[in-house]
């Protein structure tokens, strides 16, 4: 069962707003020009790390072994970063029909209070007509999130995995859980989904990095990472694996699979490193990724990665 938050429809939004603002709201807003949506455009976010306090800031550069001096840590307000990212996504023309948050929605251990704040901050995205898909990260707690999503039925609880079928590609969302594990049952499910959908290229998503990283703060990766990548590589139509967790925008290629490390929306581990979100546009032949930094003056703002989907 995936965590998918459908758009808050205009009709429901109007109905709720009329209770507070009266008929004048319709006159000034309903006649506004309807936005357009692109099913081949997807906003990619990861590591939002939302606190229960919207004023909370955190120094991601402060960790055991960090080379940054105590007085030089850079503090980041996570809520502000998510609000800015949401505004930028909503402001796109055309808007992406879908947005993926690739794990670690919460700051600590995924408390109910953190998820309440997280859901409040992403509500404007849903009101803008965009569907939100969420994977589970090591800072997330399924049960606390489920409690705030009453539409999820008991029989649907469990591993969060899904296939997002788009015109030019299929996006497969996996659940790497709190420890980065990928049990055989989910790997079998992944193989089955890939084998059933050979008509289009596939991009695979999960929160954890499959292999050890070379970044500023090294990460061991998934215990089953090599096994997972081998499974993907055996299917020629599967082209890439995208993950969060490392808080660093990077690309590596483990032939023939592109491994893309998404930037964090929230804090970064290396001083001055990029954080933000990724604008992905799919064509019949490519997946084009563009980094949108929180700081528009950052040297990496506008960085692009292109993944060929054919051949």
C-alpha positions as protocol buffer text, in pm:
chain_id: "A"
residue {
  index: 1
  type: UNK
  ca { x: 0 y: 0 z: 0 }
}
residue {
  index: 2
  type: UNK
  ca { x: 153 y: 333 z: -102 }
}
residue {
  index: 3
  type: UNK
  ca { x: 113 y: 659 z: 86 }
}
residue {
  index: 4
  type: UNK
  ca { x: -60 y: 868 z: -179 }
}
residue {
  index: 5
  type: UNK
  ca { x: -225 y: 1199 z: -95 }
}
residue {
  index: 6
  type: UNK
  ca { x: -472 y: 1293 z: -365 }
}
residue {
  index: 7
  type: UNK
  ca { x: -528 y: 1658 z: -455 }
}
residue {
  index: 8
  type: UNK
  ca { x: -778 y: 1854 z: -251 }
}
residue {
  index: 9
  type: UNK
  ca { x: -1028 y: 1917 z: -527 }
}
residue {
  index: 10
  type: UNK
  ca { x: -1133 y: 2267 z: -621 }
}
residue {
  index: 11
  type: UNK
  ca { x: -1495 y: 2179 z: -545 }
}
residue {
  index: 12
  type: UNK
  ca { x: -1412 y: 2065 z: -191 }
}
residue {
  index: 13
  type: UNK
  ca { x: -1179 y: 2359 z: -141 }
}
residue {
  index: 14
  type: UNK
  ca { x: -1453 y: 2601 z: -250 }
}
residue {
  index: 15
  type: UNK
  ca { x: -1711 y: 2432 z: -29 }
}
residue {
  index: 16
  type: UNK
  ca { x: -1485 y: 2462 z: 276 }
}
residue {
  index: 17
  type: UNK
  ca { x: -1388 y: 2819 z: 197 }
}
residue {
  index: 18
  type: UNK
  ca { x: -1749 y: 2936 z: 154 }
}
residue {
  index: 19
  type: UNK
  ca { x: -1814 y: 2854 z: 516 }
}
residue {
  index: 20
  type: UNK
  ca { x: -1572 y: 3129 z: 609 }
}
residue {
  index: 21
  type: UNK
  ca { x: -1573 y: 3382 z: 328 }
}
residue {
  index: 22
  type: UNK
  ca { x: -1918 y: 3376 z: 169 }
}
residue {
  index: 23
  type: UNK
  ca { x: -2016 y: 3414 z: -197 }
}
residue {
  index: 24
  type: UNK
  ca { x: -1765 y: 3690 z: -266 }
}
residue {
  index: 25
  type: UNK
  ca { x: -1492 y: 3424 z: -267 }
}
residue {
  index: 26
  type: UNK
  ca { x: -1646 y: 3263 z: -577 }
}
residue {
  index: 27
  type: UNK
  ca { x: -1655 y: 3590 z: -766 }
}
residue {
  index: 28
  type: UNK
  ca { x: -1288 y: 3664 z: -709 }
}
residue {
  index: 29
  type: UNK
  ca { x: -1142 y: 3312 z: -737 }
}
residue {
  index: 30
  type: UNK
  ca { x: -1355 y: 3061 z: -922 }
}
residue {
  index: 31
  type: UNK
  ca { x: -1333 y: 3257 z: -1244 }
}
residue {
  index: 32
  type: UNK
  ca { x: -953 y: 3254 z: -1223 }
}
residue {
  index: 33
  type: UNK
  ca { x: -772 y: 3077 z: -1504 }
}
residue {
  index: 34
  type: UNK
  ca { x: -735 y: 2704 z: -1442 }
}
residue {
  index: 35
  type: UNK
  ca { x: -373 y: 2582 z: -1422 }
}
residue {
  index: 36
  type: UNK
  ca { x: -241 y: 2323 z: -1666 }
}
residue {
  index: 37
  type: UNK
  ca { x: -75 y: 2000 z: -1556 }
}
residue {
  index: 38
  type: UNK
  ca { x: 193 y: 1784 z: -1717 }
}
residue {
  index: 39
  type: UNK
  ca { x: 181 y: 1410 z: -1645 }
}
residue {
  index: 40
  type: UNK
  ca { x: 540 y: 1379 z: -1764 }
}
residue {
  index: 41
  type: UNK
  ca { x: 667 y: 1636 z: -1517 }
}
residue {
  index: 42
  type: UNK
  ca { x: 741 y: 1519 z: -1161 }
}
residue {
  index: 43
  type: UNK
  ca { x: 871 y: 1722 z: -866 }
}
residue {
  index: 44
  type: UNK
  ca { x: 1122 y: 1520 z: -663 }
}
residue {
  index: 45
  type: UNK
  ca { x: 1174 y: 1600 z: -296 }
}
residue {
  index: 46
  type: UNK
  ca { x: 1355 y: 1409 z: -21 }
}
residue {
  index: 47
  type: UNK
  ca { x: 1454 y: 1449 z: 343 }
}
residue {
  index: 48
  type: UNK
  ca { x: 1215 y: 1728 z: 442 }
}
residue {
  index: 49
  type: UNK
  ca { x: 1279 y: 1649 z: 813 }
}
residue {
  index: 50
  type: UNK
  ca { x: 991 y: 1853 z: 946 }
}
residue {
  index: 51
  type: UNK
  ca { x: 981 y: 1932 z: 1319 }
}
residue {
  index: 52
  type: UNK
  ca { x: 669 y: 1978 z: 1529 }
}
residue {
  index: 53
  type: UNK
  ca { x: 784 y: 2341 z: 1569 }
}
residue {
  index: 54
  type: UNK
  ca { x: 779 y: 2548 z: 1246 }
}
residue {
  index: 55
  type: UNK
  ca { x: 1043 y: 2780 z: 1398 }
}
residue {
  index: 56
  type: UNK
  ca { x: 1288 y: 2497 z: 1463 }
}
residue {
  index: 57
  type: UNK
  ca { x: 1625 y: 2524 z: 1289 }
}
residue {
  index: 58
  type: UNK
  ca { x: 1888 y: 2251 z: 1277 }
}
residue {
  index: 59
  type: UNK
  ca { x: 2260 y: 2241 z: 1186 }
}
residue {
  index: 60
  type: UNK
  ca { x: 2298 y: 1946 z: 952 }
}
residue {
  index: 61
  type: UNK
  ca { x: 2672 y: 2005 z: 948 }
}
residue {
  index: 62
  type: UNK
  ca { x: 2690 y: 1914 z: 1318 }
}
residue {
  index: 63
  type: UNK
  ca { x: 2758 y: 1540 z: 1344 }
}
residue {
  index: 64
  type: UNK
  ca { x: 3029 y: 1316 z: 1494 }
}
residue {
  index: 65
  type: UNK
  ca { x: 3343 y: 1359 z: 1290 }
}
residue {
  index: 66
  type: UNK
  ca { x: 3221 y: 1668 z: 1104 }
}
residue {
  index: 67
  type: UNK
  ca { x: 3508 y: 1885 z: 980 }
}
residue {
  index: 68
  type: UNK
  ca { x: 3306 y: 2201 z: 1047 }
}
residue {
  index: 69
  type: UNK
  ca { x: 3412 y: 2402 z: 1351 }
}
residue {
  index: 70
  type: UNK
  ca { x: 3158 y: 2444 z: 1630 }
}
residue {
  index: 71
  type: UNK
  ca { x: 3111 y: 2815 z: 1568 }
}
residue {
  index: 72
  type: UNK
  ca { x: 3075 y: 2771 z: 1190 }
}
residue {
  index: 73
  type: UNK
  ca { x: 2776 y: 2539 z: 1164 }
}
residue {
  index: 74
  type: UNK
  ca { x: 2504 y: 2658 z: 927 }
}
residue {
  index: 75
  type: UNK
  ca { x: 2154 y: 2641 z: 1071 }
}
residue {
  index: 76
  type: UNK
  ca { x: 1856 y: 2559 z: 849 }
}
residue {
  index: 77
  type: UNK
  ca { x: 1485 y: 2611 z: 915 }
}
residue {
  index: 78
  type: UNK
  ca { x: 1326 y: 2299 z: 770 }
}
residue {
  index: 79
  type: UNK
  ca { x: 969 y: 2434 z: 755 }
}
residue {
  index: 80
  type: UNK
  ca { x: 1082 y: 2742 z: 562 }
}
residue {
  index: 81
  type: UNK
  ca { x: 1264 y: 2522 z: 310 }
}
residue {
  index: 82
  type: UNK
  ca { x: 958 y: 2307 z: 249 }
}
residue {
  index: 83
  type: UNK
  ca { x: 732 y: 2613 z: 218 }
}
residue {
  index: 84
  type: UNK
  ca { x: 968 y: 2766 z: -40 }
}
residue {
  index: 85
  type: UNK
  ca { x: 994 y: 2439 z: -234 }
}
residue {
  index: 86
  type: UNK
  ca { x: 615 y: 2403 z: -237 }
}
residue {
  index: 87
  type: UNK
  ca { x: 571 y: 2757 z: -370 }
}
residue {
  index: 88
  type: UNK
  ca { x: 824 y: 2696 z: -646 }
}
residue {
  index: 89
  type: UNK
  ca { x: 657 y: 2371 z: -752 }
}
residue {
  index: 90
  type: UNK
  ca { x: 312 y: 2530 z: -751 }
}
residue {
  index: 91
  type: UNK
  ca { x: 449 y: 2819 z: -955 }
}
residue {
  index: 92
  type: UNK
  ca { x: 565 y: 2596 z: -1241 }
}
residue {
  index: 93
  type: UNK
  ca { x: 385 y: 2627 z: -1574 }
}
residue {
  index: 94
  type: UNK
  ca { x: 273 y: 2366 z: -1647 }
}
residue {
  index: 95
  type: UNK
  ca { x: 256 y: 2219 z: -1298 }
}
residue {
  index: 96
  type: UNK
  ca { x: 374 y: 1863 z: -1239 }
}
residue {
  index: 97
  type: UNK
  ca { x: 80 y: 1627 z: -1198 }
}
residue {
  index: 98
  type: UNK
  ca { x: 279 y: 1433 z: -936 }
}
residue {
  index: 99
  type: UNK
  ca { x: 527 y: 1503 z: -658 }
}
residue {
  index: 100
  type: UNK
  ca { x: 736 y: 1239 z: -479 }
}
residue {
  index: 101
  type: UNK
  ca { x: 878 y: 1285 z: -129 }
}
residue {
  index: 102
  type: UNK
  ca { x: 1145 y: 1017 z: -109 }
}
residue {
  index: 103
  type: UNK
  ca { x: 1154 y: 948 z: 264 }
}
residue {
  index: 104
  type: UNK
  ca { x: 1240 y: 1113 z: 595 }
}
residue {
  index: 105
  type: UNK
  ca { x: 940 y: 1342 z: 614 }
}
residue {
  index: 106
  type: UNK
  ca { x: 999 y: 1386 z: 989 }
}
residue {
  index: 107
  type: UNK
  ca { x: 1293 y: 1526 z: 1185 }
}
residue {
  index: 108
  type: UNK
  ca { x: 1324 y: 1285 z: 1475 }
}
residue {
  index: 109
  type: UNK
  ca { x: 1150 y: 948 z: 1486 }
}
residue {
  index: 110
  type: UNK
  ca { x: 829 y: 1033 z: 1306 }
}
residue {
  index: 111
  type: UNK
  ca { x: 607 y: 1158 z: 1586 }
}
residue {
  index: 112
  type: UNK
  ca { x: 240 y: 1238 z: 1543 }
}
residue {
  index: 113
  type: UNK
  ca { x: 312 y: 1607 z: 1610 }
}
residue {
  index: 114
  type: UNK
  ca { x: 579 y: 1613 z: 1339 }
}
residue {
  index: 115
  type: UNK
  ca { x: 344 y: 1455 z: 1086 }
}
residue {
  index: 116
  type: UNK
  ca { x: 66 y: 1700 z: 1169 }
}
residue {
  index: 117
  type: UNK
  ca { x: 302 y: 1985 z: 1088 }
}
residue {
  index: 118
  type: UNK
  ca { x: 431 y: 1805 z: 777 }
}
residue {
  index: 119
  type: UNK
  ca { x: 78 y: 1749 z: 644 }
}
residue {
  index: 120
  type: UNK
  ca { x: -9 y: 2113 z: 714 }
}
residue {
  index: 121
  type: UNK
  ca { x: 292 y: 2235 z: 517 }
}
residue {
  index: 122
  type: UNK
  ca { x: 222 y: 2020 z: 210 }
}
residue {
  index: 123
  type: UNK
  ca { x: -150 y: 2100 z: 202 }
}
residue {
  index: 124
  type: UNK
  ca { x: -99 y: 2391 z: -46 }
}
residue {
  index: 125
  type: UNK
  ca { x: 55 y: 2142 z: -290 }
}
residue {
  index: 126
  type: UNK
  ca { x: -257 y: 1925 z: -273 }
}
residue {
  index: 127
  type: UNK
  ca { x: -481 y: 2231 z: -308 }
}
residue {
  index: 128
  type: UNK
  ca { x: -283 y: 2319 z: -620 }
}
residue {
  index: 129
  type: UNK
  ca { x: -405 y: 1994 z: -779 }
}
residue {
  index: 130
  type: UNK
  ca { x: -83 y: 1793 z: -742 }
}
residue {
  index: 131
  type: UNK
  ca { x: -83 y: 1432 z: -620 }
}
residue {
  index: 132
  type: UNK
  ca { x: 178 y: 1357 z: -352 }
}
residue {
  index: 133
  type: UNK
  ca { x: 349 y: 1018 z: -316 }
}
residue {
  index: 134
  type: UNK
  ca { x: 553 y: 938 z: -3 }
}
residue {
  index: 135
  type: UNK
  ca { x: 815 y: 670 z: 60 }
}
residue {
  index: 136
  type: UNK
  ca { x: 928 y: 564 z: 407 }
}
residue {
  index: 137
  type: UNK
  ca { x: 1268 y: 669 z: 546 }
}
residue {
  index: 138
  type: UNK
  ca { x: 1467 y: 587 z: 857 }
}
residue {
  index: 139
  type: UNK
  ca { x: 1325 y: 890 z: 1043 }
}
residue {
  index: 140
  type: UNK
  ca { x: 966 y: 789 z: 963 }
}
residue {
  index: 141
  type: UNK
  ca { x: 724 y: 582 z: 1170 }
}
residue {
  index: 142
  type: UNK
  ca { x: 451 y: 424 z: 963 }
}
residue {
  index: 143
  type: UNK
  ca { x: 201 y: 383 z: 1246 }
}
residue {
  index: 144
  type: UNK
  ca { x: 209 y: 752 z: 1344 }
}
residue {
  index: 145
  type: UNK
  ca { x: 158 y: 861 z: 984 }
}
residue {
  index: 146
  type: UNK
  ca { x: -123 y: 610 z: 929 }
}
residue {
  index: 147
  type: UNK
  ca { x: -305 y: 750 z: 1232 }
}
residue {
  index: 148
  type: UNK
  ca { x: -339 y: 1086 z: 1056 }
}
residue {
  index: 149
  type: UNK
  ca { x: -453 y: 934 z: 724 }
}
residue {
  index: 150
  type: UNK
  ca { x: -798 y: 790 z: 801 }
}
residue {
  index: 151
  type: UNK
  ca { x: -859 y: 685 z: 440 }
}
residue {
  index: 152
  type: UNK
  ca { x: -602 y: 404 z: 476 }
}
residue {
  index: 153
  type: UNK
  ca { x: -785 y: 82 z: 560 }
}
residue {
  index: 154
  type: UNK
  ca { x: -648 y: -185 z: 795 }
}
residue {
  index: 155
  type: UNK
  ca { x: -595 y: -435 z: 517 }
}
residue {
  index: 156
  type: UNK
  ca { x: -379 y: -181 z: 332 }
}
residue {
  index: 157
  type: UNK
  ca { x: -128 y: -128 z: 611 }
}
residue {
  index: 158
  type: UNK
  ca { x: 220 y: -271 z: 573 }
}
residue {
  index: 159
  type: UNK
  ca { x: 501 y: -217 z: 322 }
}
residue {
  index: 160
  type: UNK
  ca { x: 462 y: 102 z: 119 }
}
residue {
  index: 161
  type: UNK
  ca { x: 535 y: 18 z: -245 }
}
residue {
  index: 162
  type: UNK
  ca { x: 361 y: 125 z: -562 }
}
residue {
  index: 163
  type: UNK
  ca { x: 393 y: 183 z: -937 }
}
residue {
  index: 164
  type: UNK
  ca { x: 323 y: 526 z: -1079 }
}
residue {
  index: 165
  type: UNK
  ca { x: 241 y: 474 z: -1446 }
}
residue {
  index: 166
  type: UNK
  ca { x: 316 y: 783 z: -1655 }
}
residue {
  index: 167
  type: UNK
  ca { x: 293 y: 831 z: -2033 }
}
residue {
  index: 168
  type: UNK
  ca { x: 668 y: 802 z: -2096 }
}
residue {
  index: 169
  type: UNK
  ca { x: 790 y: 593 z: -1802 }
}
residue {
  index: 170
  type: UNK
  ca { x: 688 y: 388 z: -1500 }
}
residue {
  index: 171
  type: UNK
  ca { x: 810 y: 505 z: -1159 }
}
residue {
  index: 172
  type: UNK
  ca { x: 838 y: 227 z: -901 }
}
residue {
  index: 173
  type: UNK
  ca { x: 837 y: 335 z: -536 }
}
residue {
  index: 174
  type: UNK
  ca { x: 994 y: 99 z: -281 }
}
residue {
  index: 175
  type: UNK
  ca { x: 1001 y: 82 z: 97 }
}
residue {
  index: 176
  type: UNK
  ca { x: 1352 y: 67 z: 248 }
}
residue {
  index: 177
  type: UNK
  ca { x: 1216 y: 116 z: 600 }
}
residue {
  index: 178
  type: UNK
  ca { x: 1406 y: 230 z: 906 }
}
residue {
  index: 179
  type: UNK
  ca { x: 1716 y: 18 z: 849 }
}
residue {
  index: 180
  type: UNK
  ca { x: 1756 y: 26 z: 473 }
}
residue {
  index: 181
  type: UNK
  ca { x: 1650 y: -334 z: 434 }
}
residue {
  index: 182
  type: UNK
  ca { x: 1485 y: -481 z: 126 }
}
residue {
  index: 183
  type: UNK
  ca { x: 1340 y: -822 z: 207 }
}
residue {
  index: 184
  type: UNK
  ca { x: 1303 y: -1096 z: -54 }
}
residue {
  index: 185
  type: UNK
  ca { x: 926 y: -1050 z: -69 }
}
residue {
  index: 186
  type: UNK
  ca { x: 961 y: -690 z: -184 }
}
residue {
  index: 187
  type: UNK
  ca { x: 1241 y: -777 z: -428 }
}
residue {
  index: 188
  type: UNK
  ca { x: 1016 y: -1043 z: -578 }
}
residue {
  index: 189
  type: UNK
  ca { x: 738 y: -787 z: -605 }
}
residue {
  index: 190
  type: UNK
  ca { x: 976 y: -546 z: -780 }
}
residue {
  index: 191
  type: UNK
  ca { x: 1085 y: -811 z: -1030 }
}
residue {
  index: 192
  type: UNK
  ca { x: 723 y: -894 z: -1102 }
}
residue {
  index: 193
  type: UNK
  ca { x: 626 y: -531 z: -1158 }
}
residue {
  index: 194
  type: UNK
  ca { x: 922 y: -472 z: -1390 }
}
residue {
  index: 195
  type: UNK
  ca { x: 853 y: -788 z: -1588 }
}
residue {
  index: 196
  type: UNK
  ca { x: 488 y: -694 z: -1633 }
}
residue {
  index: 197
  type: UNK
  ca { x: 575 y: -350 z: -1769 }
}
residue {
  index: 198
  type: UNK
  ca { x: 838 y: -394 z: -2039 }
}
residue {
  index: 199
  type: UNK
  ca { x: 658 y: -156 z: -2272 }
}
residue {
  index: 200
  type: UNK
  ca { x: 802 y: 155 z: -2102 }
}
residue {
  index: 201
  type: UNK
  ca { x: 1127 y: 256 z: -1929 }
}
residue {
  index: 202
  type: UNK
  ca { x: 1132 y: 226 z: -1550 }
}
residue {
  index: 203
  type: UNK
  ca { x: 1285 y: 444 z: -1278 }
}
residue {
  index: 204
  type: UNK
  ca { x: 1305 y: 298 z: -926 }
}
residue {
  index: 205
  type: UNK
  ca { x: 1282 y: 505 z: -606 }
}
residue {
  index: 206
  type: UNK
  ca { x: 1360 y: 428 z: -240 }
}
residue {
  index: 207
  type: UNK
  ca { x: 1489 y: 636 z: 49 }
}
residue {
  index: 208
  type: UNK
  ca { x: 1815 y: 453 z: 122 }
}
residue {
  index: 209
  type: UNK
  ca { x: 2124 y: 457 z: -97 }
}
residue {
  index: 210
  type: UNK
  ca { x: 2186 y: 105 z: -233 }
}
residue {
  index: 211
  type: UNK
  ca { x: 2567 y: 127 z: -215 }
}
residue {
  index: 212
  type: UNK
  ca { x: 2819 y: 292 z: 20 }
}
residue {
  index: 213
  type: UNK
  ca { x: 2862 y: 660 z: -67 }
}
residue {
  index: 214
  type: UNK
  ca { x: 3170 y: 869 z: -117 }
}
residue {
  index: 215
  type: UNK
  ca { x: 3013 y: 1192 z: 11 }
}
residue {
  index: 216
  type: UNK
  ca { x: 3110 y: 1429 z: 289 }
}
residue {
  index: 217
  type: UNK
  ca { x: 2935 y: 1202 z: 540 }
}
residue {
  index: 218
  type: UNK
  ca { x: 2979 y: 842 z: 421 }
}
residue {
  index: 219
  type: UNK
  ca { x: 2683 y: 605 z: 438 }
}
residue {
  index: 220
  type: UNK
  ca { x: 2699 y: 224 z: 434 }
}
residue {
  index: 221
  type: UNK
  ca { x: 2397 y: 174 z: 210 }
}
residue {
  index: 222
  type: UNK
  ca { x: 2145 y: -110 z: 194 }
}
residue {
  index: 223
  type: UNK
  ca { x: 2248 y: -459 z: 305 }
}
residue {
  index: 224
  type: UNK
  ca { x: 2075 y: -592 z: -7 }
}
residue {
  index: 225
  type: UNK
  ca { x: 2192 y: -307 z: -229 }
}
residue {
  index: 226
  type: UNK
  ca { x: 2399 y: -515 z: -471 }
}
residue {
  index: 227
  type: UNK
  ca { x: 2122 y: -770 z: -502 }
}
residue {
  index: 228
  type: UNK
  ca { x: 1870 y: -494 z: -570 }
}
residue {
  index: 229
  type: UNK
  ca { x: 2083 y: -329 z: -839 }
}
residue {
  index: 230
  type: UNK
  ca { x: 2152 y: -664 z: -1006 }
}
residue {
  index: 231
  type: UNK
  ca { x: 1778 y: -731 z: -1022 }
}
residue {
  index: 232
  type: UNK
  ca { x: 1720 y: -391 z: -1183 }
}
residue {
  index: 233
  type: UNK
  ca { x: 2015 y: -422 z: -1423 }
}
residue {
  index: 234
  type: UNK
  ca { x: 1883 y: -753 z: -1556 }
}
residue {
  index: 235
  type: UNK
  ca { x: 1584 y: -565 z: -1700 }
}
residue {
  index: 236
  type: UNK
  ca { x: 1703 y: -351 z: -1990 }
}
residue {
  index: 237
  type: UNK
  ca { x: 1406 y: -117 z: -1964 }
}
residue {
  index: 238
  type: UNK
  ca { x: 1499 y: -25 z: -1602 }
}
residue {
  index: 239
  type: UNK
  ca { x: 1729 y: 275 z: -1624 }
}
residue {
  index: 240
  type: UNK
  ca { x: 1786 y: 439 z: -1286 }
}
residue {
  index: 241
  type: UNK
  ca { x: 1762 y: 423 z: -908 }
}
residue {
  index: 242
  type: UNK
  ca { x: 1688 y: 746 z: -719 }
}
residue {
  index: 243
  type: UNK
  ca { x: 1735 y: 780 z: -344 }
}
residue {
  index: 244
  type: UNK
  ca { x: 1758 y: 1028 z: -57 }
}
residue {
  index: 245
  type: UNK
  ca { x: 1924 y: 970 z: 283 }
}
residue {
  index: 246
  type: UNK
  ca { x: 2274 y: 1095 z: 196 }
}
residue {
  index: 247
  type: UNK
  ca { x: 2167 y: 1462 z: 187 }
}
residue {
  index: 248
  type: UNK
  ca { x: 2386 y: 1523 z: -116 }
}
residue {
  index: 249
  type: UNK
  ca { x: 2317 y: 1581 z: -487 }
}
residue {
  index: 250
  type: UNK
  ca { x: 2526 y: 1324 z: -673 }
}
residue {
  index: 251
  type: UNK
  ca { x: 2526 y: 1091 z: -970 }
}
residue {
  index: 252
  type: UNK
  ca { x: 2713 y: 766 z: -1024 }
}
residue {
  index: 253
  type: UNK
  ca { x: 2673 y: 489 z: -1279 }
}
residue {
  index: 254
  type: UNK
  ca { x: 2685 y: 119 z: -1194 }
}
residue {
  index: 255
  type: UNK
  ca { x: 2650 y: -9 z: -1549 }
}
residue {
  index: 256
  type: UNK
  ca { x: 2394 y: 11 z: -1680 }
}
residue {
  index: 257
  type: UNK
  ca { x: 2206 y: 176 z: -1390 }
}
residue {
  index: 258
  type: UNK
  ca { x: 2221 y: 546 z: -1308 }
}
residue {
  index: 259
  type: UNK
  ca { x: 2219 y: 604 z: -932 }
}
residue {
  index: 260
  type: UNK
  ca { x: 2094 y: 951 z: -843 }
}
residue {
  index: 261
  type: UNK
  ca { x: 2130 y: 1088 z: -491 }
}
residue {
  index: 262
  type: UNK
  ca { x: 1862 y: 1349 z: -434 }
}
residue {
  index: 263
  type: UNK
  ca { x: 1942 y: 1666 z: -242 }
}
residue {
  index: 264
  type: UNK
  ca { x: 1769 y: 1727 z: 92 }
}
residue {
  index: 265
  type: UNK
  ca { x: 1495 y: 1985 z: 106 }
}
residue {
  index: 266
  type: UNK
  ca { x: 1608 y: 2050 z: 463 }
}
residue {
  index: 267
  type: UNK
  ca { x: 1963 y: 2057 z: 598 }
}
residue {
  index: 268
  type: UNK
  ca { x: 2281 y: 1939 z: 428 }
}
residue {
  index: 269
  type: UNK
  ca { x: 2582 y: 1763 z: 582 }
}
residue {
  index: 270
  type: UNK
  ca { x: 2865 y: 1956 z: 416 }
}
residue {
  index: 271
  type: UNK
  ca { x: 2906 y: 2326 z: 482 }
}
residue {
  index: 272
  type: UNK
  ca { x: 2770 y: 2530 z: 193 }
}
residue {
  index: 273
  type: UNK
  ca { x: 2635 y: 2226 z: 11 }
}
residue {
  index: 274
  type: UNK
  ca { x: 2324 y: 2246 z: -203 }
}
residue {
  index: 275
  type: UNK
  ca { x: 1976 y: 2171 z: -73 }
}
residue {
  index: 276
  type: UNK
  ca { x: 1646 y: 2196 z: -254 }
}
residue {
  index: 277
  type: UNK
  ca { x: 1441 y: 1980 z: -489 }
}
residue {
  index: 278
  type: UNK
  ca { x: 1456 y: 1837 z: -841 }
}
residue {
  index: 279
  type: UNK
  ca { x: 1237 y: 1917 z: -1142 }
}
residue {
  index: 280
  type: UNK
  ca { x: 1213 y: 1602 z: -1355 }
}
residue {
  index: 281
  type: UNK
  ca { x: 1076 y: 1612 z: -1709 }
}
residue {
  index: 282
  type: UNK
  ca { x: 1020 y: 1288 z: -1899 }
}
residue {
  index: 283
  type: UNK
  ca { x: 1025 y: 1256 z: -2277 }
}
residue {
  index: 284
  type: UNK
  ca { x: 1005 y: 947 z: -2497 }
}
residue {
  index: 285
  type: UNK
  ca { x: 1385 y: 919 z: -2489 }
}
residue {
  index: 286
  type: UNK
  ca { x: 1513 y: 1094 z: -2175 }
}
residue {
  index: 287
  type: UNK
  ca { x: 1456 y: 1178 z: -1811 }
}
residue {
  index: 288
  type: UNK
  ca { x: 1583 y: 1533 z: -1761 }
}
residue {
  index: 289
  type: UNK
  ca { x: 1657 y: 1635 z: -1401 }
}
residue {
  index: 290
  type: UNK
  ca { x: 1725 y: 1993 z: -1293 }
}
residue {
  index: 291
  type: UNK
  ca { x: 1835 y: 2094 z: -943 }
}
residue {
  index: 292
  type: UNK
  ca { x: 1638 y: 2380 z: -787 }
}
residue {
  index: 293
  type: UNK
  ca { x: 1838 y: 2508 z: -489 }
}
residue {
  index: 294
  type: UNK
  ca { x: 1684 y: 2678 z: -187 }
}
residue {
  index: 295
  type: UNK
  ca { x: 1948 y: 2945 z: -246 }
}
residue {
  index: 296
  type: UNK
  ca { x: 1898 y: 3055 z: -609 }
}
residue {
  index: 297
  type: UNK
  ca { x: 2251 y: 3199 z: -608 }
}
residue {
  index: 298
  type: UNK
  ca { x: 2411 y: 2865 z: -519 }
}
residue {
  index: 299
  type: UNK
  ca { x: 2669 y: 2758 z: -777 }
}
residue {
  index: 300
  type: UNK
  ca { x: 2485 y: 2429 z: -834 }
}
residue {
  index: 301
  type: UNK
  ca { x: 2143 y: 2583 z: -890 }
}
residue {
  index: 302
  type: UNK
  ca { x: 2026 y: 2468 z: -1231 }
}
residue {
  index: 303
  type: UNK
  ca { x: 2258 y: 2165 z: -1243 }
}
residue {
  index: 304
  type: UNK
  ca { x: 2122 y: 1907 z: -1486 }
}
residue {
  index: 305
  type: UNK
  ca { x: 2141 y: 1531 z: -1519 }
}
residue {
  index: 306
  type: UNK
  ca { x: 2009 y: 1349 z: -1825 }
}
residue {
  index: 307
  type: UNK
  ca { x: 1920 y: 982 z: -1827 }
}
residue {
  index: 308
  type: UNK
  ca { x: 1865 y: 815 z: -2162 }
}
residue {
  index: 309
  type: UNK
  ca { x: 1556 y: 593 z: -2153 }
}
residue {
  index: 310
  type: UNK
  ca { x: 1605 y: 413 z: -2483 }
}
residue {
  index: 311
  type: UNK
  ca { x: 1871 y: 165 z: -2581 }
}
